[in-house]
Amino acid sequence: MKCYVCKATDSISLPMYLDKNKRLLSELELKAFRVLHPRAAYIQFEKVMVCGICKFEMEARKAE
C-alpha cells in the first residue's frame, strides 16, 4: 500500500484517520475522541495508510 505521508510503497502499512484539519489520528486516538465527544458522532474521518517508518517518526515527534 502507498503511504499517505511519504508516498512510498510498504508492506507494513498501518491505518490512520485524517480529520478535517489534516491531522492524523491512530485508531486508539479516534476511539478516545469518540468516547470523549459523543455528540460529534457525525464527524467523518478519512482512512489513510501510513508506512511503519512514518508512523515511528510521528510517534517520536509526539514524545518530544
C-alpha positions as CSV (number, residue, x, y, z in Angstrom):
1,M,0.0,0.0,0.0
2,K,1.1,3.6,-0.6
3,C,2.0,5.7,2.4
4,Y,-0.1,8.9,2.8
5,V,2.9,10.8,4.2
6,C,5.9,9.8,2.1
7,K,4.1,8.2,-0.9
8,A,6.4,5.1,-0.7
9,T,5.1,1.6,-1.0
10,D,5.4,-0.5,2.2
11,S,4.0,-3.9,3.0
12,I,3.6,-3.0,6.7
13,S,1.1,-0.2,6.4
14,L,-1.0,0.9,9.3
15,P,-4.4,2.5,9.1
16,M,-4.7,6.1,10.4
17,Y,-7.5,8.6,10.3
18,L,-7.4,12.1,8.8
19,D,-9.6,14.8,10.3
20,K,-10.8,18.0,8.6
21,N,-7.6,19.9,9.8
22,K,-5.4,17.3,8.1
23,R,-4.2,15.8,11.4
24,L,-3.5,12.1,11.6
25,L,-5.1,10.1,14.4
26,S,-4.4,6.5,15.3
27,E,-7.2,4.0,15.9
28,L,-6.8,4.4,19.7
29,E,-6.9,8.2,19.4
30,L,-10.0,8.0,17.3
31,K,-11.7,5.7,19.8
32,A,-10.8,8.1,22.6
33,F,-12.2,11.0,20.6
34,R,-15.5,9.2,20.0
35,V,-15.8,8.4,23.8
36,L,-14.9,12.0,24.9
37,H,-17.1,13.6,22.3
38,P,-20.3,11.5,21.8
39,R,-22.2,14.4,20.3
40,A,-19.6,14.6,17.5
41,A,-20.6,11.2,16.1
42,Y,-21.5,12.9,12.7
43,I,-17.9,13.9,12.1
44,Q,-16.3,11.8,9.3
45,F,-12.7,10.8,9.2
46,E,-10.8,9.7,6.1
47,K,-9.0,6.4,6.5
48,V,-5.4,6.6,5.1
49,M,-2.5,4.2,5.2
50,V,0.8,5.2,6.8
51,C,4.0,3.1,6.5
52,G,5.8,1.9,9.6
53,I,8.8,4.3,9.3
54,C,6.5,7.4,9.1
55,K,4.4,6.1,12.0
56,F,7.6,5.7,14.1
57,E,8.7,9.2,13.2
58,M,5.4,10.7,14.1
59,E,5.4,8.9,17.5
60,A,9.0,10.1,18.1
61,R,7.9,13.7,17.5
62,K,4.9,13.4,19.8
63,A,7.2,12.1,22.6
64,E,9.5,15.2,22.5
